[in-house]
């Protein structure tokens, strides 16, 4: 028989192809072997996904710098890892839309809307729709943010020349995917409790910033003082970028949605 991936001749007792390393598939696809393959791929202790998740917390420089320098087998490549992150984000959105539509309503239900004027109500509705859009299009948001984050990190570390822009892009893909995977798993675990979900989402941004600081500290071998200076520089630039994006989002809401329609008719 021949390998279906590289077409090399195989002995009948082979489980894996000695040339390309692909697993030899002899059985037809069934629900049982599909499930077994998924479990084996993602949840065995030796698989690259779990190792990548663990080491991006414990020693992120080994994963990221290792990939940049040519280590490509031990860990998931950044595109595959980012794809998993986007998939989990899509699953979370599906669960909220189909089964938990009020998952992010806690902060809005605690407000006495009867005592609010029309302007405040319109602002509240704007906040609700902005939040819904942020979560609904989080995959697209991640993709659009990656170039911005890469430019920012390149500028912040302009005095350190060891990584070019593309390599900064790799750093940010791994970091952003790690954050997305972890936060979406936590969100899905707490999706039944709107209050808990609100508090977790409220602190998620500071935790994300701290994680990126930790990653860059490890990669560039910074001391505490250097890491804090770089963090402040990063926050200033990121703040300007996020403010600009929020302004664009607000303009879109005003001119292309009916958020403020009630105000215009008053």
MITORDO-367113 format. One record per residue (C-alpha): x negated, z, y. Coordinates in nm, 4 decimals. Each point is the difference from the previous one (the first is absolute). Layout:
residues N
> px, pz, py
> X, Z, Y
...
END
This chain:
residues 266
> px, pz, py
> 0.0000, 0.0000, 0.0000
> -0.1019, -0.0454, 0.3630
> 0.0183, 0.2348, 0.2954
> 0.2994, -0.0919, 0.2168
> -0.1934, 0.0888, 0.3146
> -0.3429, -0.1625, -0.0415
> 0.0666, -0.2177, -0.3091
> -0.3015, 0.1362, -0.1943
> 0.0142, 0.0207, -0.3793
> 0.0938, 0.3459, -0.1290
> -0.0204, 0.1794, -0.3299
> 0.3381, 0.1061, -0.1358
> -0.0935, 0.3700, 0.0120
> -0.0860, -0.0009, 0.3723
> 0.2116, 0.2180, 0.2294
> -0.1740, -0.1126, 0.3185
> -0.1761, -0.3266, 0.0824
> -0.3799, 0.0584, 0.0050
> -0.0429, -0.2681, 0.2701
> 0.2627, 0.0810, 0.2651
> 0.1108, 0.3470, -0.1136
> 0.3695, -0.0931, -0.0161
> 0.2219, 0.1828, -0.2487
> 0.1104, -0.2174, -0.2916
> 0.3796, -0.0360, -0.0038
> 0.1491, -0.0861, -0.3372
> 0.3593, 0.1196, 0.0330
> 0.2885, -0.1505, 0.1938
> 0.1155, 0.1793, 0.3143
> 0.2536, 0.2768, -0.0580
> 0.1244, 0.2872, 0.2154
> -0.2011, 0.2401, -0.2162
> -0.3371, -0.1735, 0.0380
> 0.0635, -0.0666, 0.3714
> 0.0504, 0.3735, 0.0503
> -0.3053, 0.0821, -0.2112
> -0.2145, -0.2430, 0.1975
> 0.1140, 0.1480, 0.3330
> -0.0669, 0.3567, -0.1128
> -0.3389, -0.0932, -0.1446
> -0.1009, -0.1891, 0.3122
> 0.0983, 0.2582, 0.2610
> 0.0100, 0.3422, -0.1660
> -0.2815, 0.0295, -0.2543
> -0.2813, 0.2306, 0.1138
> -0.2583, -0.2770, -0.0016
> 0.1896, -0.2588, 0.2017
> -0.1328, -0.1255, 0.3285
> 0.3131, 0.0875, 0.2008
> -0.0178, 0.3753, -0.0612
> -0.3776, -0.0002, 0.0413
> 0.0354, -0.1849, 0.3312
> 0.2621, 0.2462, 0.1283
> -0.2125, 0.3002, -0.0985
> -0.3312, -0.1278, 0.1334
> 0.1481, -0.1149, 0.3307
> 0.0685, 0.3698, 0.0568
> -0.3142, 0.1458, -0.1550
> -0.2666, -0.2587, 0.0865
> 0.1538, -0.2879, 0.2014
> -0.3428, -0.1371, 0.0915
> -0.0711, -0.0697, -0.3677
> 0.3178, -0.2083, -0.0351
> -0.0148, -0.1842, 0.3330
> -0.3725, -0.0470, 0.0561
> -0.0390, -0.0693, -0.3715
> 0.2476, -0.2870, 0.0243
> -0.1665, -0.1358, 0.3143
> -0.3389, 0.0093, -0.1727
> 0.1257, -0.1707, -0.3160
> 0.1477, 0.2626, -0.2354
> 0.3198, -0.1794, -0.1035
> 0.1024, 0.1287, -0.3455
> 0.0238, 0.3782, 0.0161
> 0.2674, 0.0121, 0.2710
> 0.3016, -0.2084, 0.0982
> -0.0883, -0.2645, 0.2557
> 0.1477, 0.0618, 0.3481
> 0.2593, -0.2798, -0.0184
> 0.1407, 0.1241, -0.3321
> 0.0022, 0.3557, 0.1287
> 0.1772, -0.1032, 0.3191
> 0.2540, -0.1986, -0.2059
> 0.0857, 0.3149, -0.1961
> 0.0445, 0.1859, 0.3301
> 0.2371, -0.2651, 0.1356
> 0.1939, -0.0030, -0.3290
> 0.0498, 0.3770, 0.0123
> 0.1123, -0.0315, 0.3607
> 0.2543, -0.2629, -0.1025
> 0.1254, 0.2236, -0.2816
> 0.0432, 0.2890, 0.2424
> 0.1968, -0.2202, 0.2411
> 0.2213, -0.1198, -0.2864
> 0.0751, 0.3580, -0.1075
> 0.0904, 0.1083, 0.3531
> 0.2248, -0.2987, 0.0635
> 0.1788, 0.0095, -0.3348
> 0.0181, 0.3700, -0.0894
> -0.1125, 0.2182, 0.2930
> 0.1128, -0.1724, 0.3229
> -0.0120, 0.3301, 0.1926
> -0.3516, 0.0959, -0.1079
> -0.1355, -0.0178, 0.3558
> 0.3077, 0.1264, 0.1844
> -0.0979, 0.3688, 0.0204
> -0.1414, -0.0080, 0.3548
> 0.3067, -0.1887, 0.1222
> 0.2622, 0.2196, -0.1702
> -0.1403, 0.3172, 0.1593
> 0.0724, -0.1323, 0.3510
> 0.3331, 0.0705, 0.1693
> 0.0935, -0.3536, 0.0999
> 0.3296, 0.1095, 0.1549
> -0.1894, 0.1714, 0.2819
> -0.2193, -0.3021, 0.0714
> 0.0574, -0.2552, 0.2741
> 0.0101, -0.3730, -0.0744
> -0.3646, -0.0493, 0.0956
> -0.1170, 0.2683, -0.2429
> 0.2225, -0.1388, -0.2738
> -0.1463, -0.3462, 0.0514
> -0.3496, 0.1482, -0.0157
> 0.0889, 0.1836, -0.3206
> 0.1366, -0.3191, -0.1548
> -0.3139, -0.1830, 0.1058
> -0.2109, 0.2643, -0.1752
> 0.2075, -0.0318, -0.3163
> -0.0256, -0.3787, -0.0116
> -0.3701, 0.0057, 0.0853
> -0.0627, 0.2409, -0.2876
> 0.2073, -0.2108, -0.2399
> -0.1889, -0.3149, 0.0993
> -0.3353, 0.1778, -0.0420
> 0.0809, 0.0994, -0.3576
> 0.1823, -0.3209, -0.0907
> -0.2921, -0.2183, 0.1058
> -0.2811, 0.2390, -0.0828
> -0.1741, -0.2551, -0.2235
> -0.0109, -0.2515, 0.2835
> -0.1030, 0.2777, 0.2380
> -0.2920, 0.0911, -0.2282
> -0.1163, -0.3616, -0.0169
> 0.0214, -0.0449, 0.3782
> -0.1774, 0.3296, 0.0683
> -0.3010, -0.0682, -0.2230
> -0.1723, -0.2475, 0.2380
> 0.0584, 0.2400, 0.2909
> -0.1443, 0.2922, -0.1959
> -0.2988, -0.2097, -0.1049
> -0.0719, -0.1031, 0.3585
> 0.0330, 0.3611, 0.1144
> -0.2337, 0.1347, -0.2675
> -0.2510, -0.2771, 0.0741
> 0.0081, 0.0938, 0.3711
> -0.0221, 0.3736, -0.0718
> -0.3061, -0.0570, -0.2193
> -0.1512, -0.2753, 0.2149
> -0.3327, 0.1847, -0.0021
> -0.0159, -0.0162, -0.3812
> -0.0665, -0.3512, -0.1198
> 0.0095, 0.0340, -0.3788
> 0.3549, -0.1339, -0.0335
> 0.1427, -0.3200, 0.1484
> 0.3662, -0.0496, 0.0936
> 0.1020, -0.1172, -0.3491
> -0.1584, 0.3090, -0.1523
> 0.1832, 0.2212, 0.2485
> 0.3137, -0.1805, -0.1165
> -0.0789, 0.1089, -0.3582
> -0.0475, 0.3602, 0.1145
> 0.3365, -0.0006, 0.1741
> 0.1830, -0.1709, -0.2880
> -0.1143, 0.2700, -0.2423
> 0.0749, 0.2803, 0.2440
> 0.3394, -0.1320, 0.1020
> 0.1009, -0.0737, -0.3611
> -0.1016, 0.3509, -0.1096
> 0.2090, 0.1555, 0.2759
> 0.2979, -0.2255, -0.0740
> -0.0054, 0.0651, -0.3749
> -0.0169, 0.3770, 0.0433
> 0.2610, 0.0263, 0.2773
> 0.2472, -0.2281, -0.1776
> -0.0347, 0.1988, -0.3230
> 0.0638, 0.3204, 0.1946
> 0.2944, -0.1585, 0.1827
> 0.1553, -0.1119, -0.3289
> -0.0447, 0.3481, -0.1453
> 0.1785, 0.1550, 0.3016
> 0.2537, -0.2745, 0.0709
> 0.2865, 0.2236, -0.1100
> -0.0759, 0.2553, 0.2770
> 0.0350, -0.1394, 0.3526
> -0.1422, 0.3124, 0.1650
> -0.3156, 0.0114, -0.2117
> -0.0468, -0.3730, 0.0445
> 0.0200, 0.0401, 0.3781
> -0.2685, 0.2698, 0.0092
> -0.2302, -0.1977, -0.2289
> 0.0431, -0.3195, 0.2027
> -0.0627, 0.2008, 0.3191
> -0.3442, 0.1153, -0.1170
> -0.0937, -0.3205, -0.1828
> -0.1657, -0.1684, 0.3011
> -0.2394, 0.2918, 0.0739
> -0.0892, 0.0133, -0.3708
> -0.0649, -0.3746, -0.0022
> -0.2314, 0.0312, 0.2991
> -0.1861, 0.2880, -0.1653
> -0.0385, -0.2024, -0.3195
> -0.1446, -0.2990, 0.1860
> -0.2378, 0.2367, 0.1818
> -0.1112, 0.1381, -0.3363
> -0.0505, -0.3507, -0.1421
> -0.2128, -0.1182, 0.2935
> -0.1947, 0.3263, 0.0021
> -0.0934, -0.0549, -0.3649
> -0.0736, -0.3713, 0.0363
> -0.2191, 0.0359, 0.3097
> -0.1426, 0.3391, -0.1010
> 0.1062, 0.1671, 0.3266
> -0.0315, 0.3663, 0.0903
> 0.3020, 0.1932, 0.1325
> -0.0843, -0.0607, 0.3666
> -0.0504, -0.3735, -0.0505
> 0.3234, -0.0257, -0.1999
> 0.1996, 0.1760, 0.2749
> -0.1427, -0.2250, 0.2734
> 0.0825, -0.3107, -0.2031
> 0.3470, 0.1398, -0.0695
> 0.0725, 0.0490, 0.3709
> -0.1220, -0.3516, 0.0765
> 0.2162, -0.1366, -0.2811
> 0.3086, 0.1912, 0.1190
> -0.0317, -0.1279, 0.3568
> -0.0145, -0.3633, -0.1140
> 0.2678, 0.0495, -0.2670
> 0.2266, 0.1688, 0.2551
> -0.0216, -0.3001, 0.2311
> 0.0743, -0.2398, -0.2877
> 0.2951, 0.2056, -0.1308
> 0.1430, 0.0375, 0.3500
> -0.0115, -0.3771, 0.0431
> 0.1718, -0.0511, -0.3366
> 0.2685, 0.2546, 0.0899
> 0.0656, -0.1774, 0.3289
> 0.0358, -0.3307, -0.1825
> 0.2323, 0.1648, -0.2526
> 0.2108, 0.1505, 0.2785
> 0.0261, -0.3356, 0.1771
> 0.1112, -0.1598, -0.3252
> 0.2666, 0.2679, -0.0479
> 0.1269, -0.0432, 0.3555
> 0.0208, -0.3785, 0.0082
> 0.0696, -0.0926, -0.3641
> 0.2173, 0.2858, -0.1318
> 0.3144, 0.1781, 0.1199
> -0.1594, 0.3442, 0.0365
> 0.0752, 0.0172, 0.3716
> 0.3188, -0.2057, -0.0094
> 0.2119, 0.3041, 0.0826
> -0.2013, 0.0659, 0.3139
> 0.0401, -0.3585, 0.1209
> 0.3776, 0.0195, -0.0319
> 0.0379, 0.3345, 0.1787
END
